[in-house]
Amino acid sequence: MAAKTLMVQGTASHVGKSVLVTALCRLFLRRGVKVAPFKAQNMSNNSFVTPDGREIGRAQAVQAAACRLAPRTDFNPVLIKPSGDRTAQLVVNGRVAGRLEAADFGRIKREHWPAVREAFARLADEFDLVILEGAGSPAEINLRDRDIVNMAMAREARAPVLLAGDIDRGGVFASLVGTLALLEPEELAHVKGFVINKFRGDTTLLTPGVTMVEARCGVPCLGVVPHWQDLQVPQEDSLGWAEGYDAAPRRADTLLLGVADVPAISNFTDVDALALEPDVRVVRVSGPIAHPLDALIFPGTKNTAEALRFVKARKLDLVARQVLAAGGTVVGLCGGFQLLGNKIVDQDEVESSEVELAGLGLLDVTTSFAREKVTVGVSGRHRASGCSVEGYEIHMGRTSLGAGAQPWLEVRTAGETTVRPEGASSQDGLVFGTYVHGLFDAQDFRRFFLNGLREVRGWAPLPVQPGASLDEGIDRLADFMAKHVDLAALDAIVERGVQR
């Protein structure tokens, strides 16, 4: 294994590990280093389809983009997609490998640790530097014997570790010291520095605490990174979704878009591009709300049956009908598309034990679940507007249209020439659903959709306002991180590595 390594671990989930890895990948790439990302095991419903039709975590796809590489399963060989508090779908090397029960979490290490090691070895043979990402915290001592993603992977890769802590949630010094105190001596030997992330205020106020942590733990601080609210890089998990929206309106003619806050939400980044538009405010909706919505979006979910029960219990079906009565639009994305229909059939109990459920009846479609997952990239056009769209499909369901629905898109699968209908809309076009993730990233279509909502309000349409591309967003992130992290110290850490 010729590659040098660097690993970013954290004191907890959502401390900024994925963002740090993304920035570091781009910074090393700029200097001519052949670099690749790696996360042995990811737990997220926010996933992405590789060019060969396999599935990895969305964060690793973004990190691949930071390295200007096509996403591949070696970057994330194990993906856990929670469908409930104690169950999840297990994806190994991009393919479904069955259902995972919380009571047998150790099965991953018993059965799939060799696949993780092989994926990393392939990258280490091909690249100059592999930047690894941990998951949660390495101090989850109750899971130490089942670990394949934190210190077990650091030992396998002989990776020096940069520990990240999130000060925005408070208690960062206790988190850093406590994490280091719970590591075994051989694990602690891998930790070569720490970073404090998401700071607001005067950094000099941190000096006494930083000095004390350095003295007590013998590990240097390599940077204090300010909180960056306008981060335009897709986030790893739904904690980012929980914090990222509900901002105050920026102008008088602001459209209010609600997103149903369903259980086991997946690919929540589908609405990110909408939230960045100047005339849009995105709010999370978990029940009836006082302000009328211009549109209600039902997002993807890893458990459509549970999401459907939630929607009915919280009366979100009534909210949808109120939106339609006022001339607004109801949108279903992937699992959200399924629950808008008349019926959901799961004879083989692929996703839940509910064999048949009545949907919301807002679209004349029926969904049946199959054991084989669809994972494909697609491109095509929106039938009504002619606008180009591009994205990817990840779903177990197959949805058929009744007489009251019409196809909504025309798409072709990546690598094929045959065009096929996709999605469905009501005859009046006010309800539509699709399996295509990333749909609203297409700026022409996004503005067409929003201008249709503006027309209902009697507001003039707005022109397309091109936003920064993902590549430009990563460059901005890298520039920002370079100002606040000691890159020379990191270089030295990478060069020295970890001696066995």
ABEGO torsion letter per residue (X at the ends): XABBBBBBBBABBGAGAAAAAAAAAAAAAAAGBBBBBBBABBBBABBBBBAAGBBBBAAAAAAAAAAGBBBBAAABABBBBBABAABBBBBBGGBBAEBBBAAAAAAAAAAAAAAAAAAAAAAAAABABBBBBBBEBAABAAAAAABAABAAAAAAAGBBBBBBBBAAAEGAAAAAAAAAAABBAAAAAABAEBBBBGBBEBAAAAAAAAAAAAAAAGBBBAEBBBBBAABABBBABAAAAAAABGBBBABABBBBBBBBBBBGBBGAAAAAAAAABAABBBBBBAEBBABBBABBBBBBBABAAAAAAAAAAAGAAAAAAAAAAAGBBBBBBEAAAAAABABBBBAAGAABABABBBBAGABBBBBBBBABBBBBBBBEBBAAAGBBBBEBBBBABBBBBBAABBBABBBBBBGBABBBBBEBBBAAGABBBBABBGAAABAAAAAAAAAAAAAAAGBBBBBBBBBBBAAAAAAAAAAAAAAABBAAAAAAAAAAEBBX
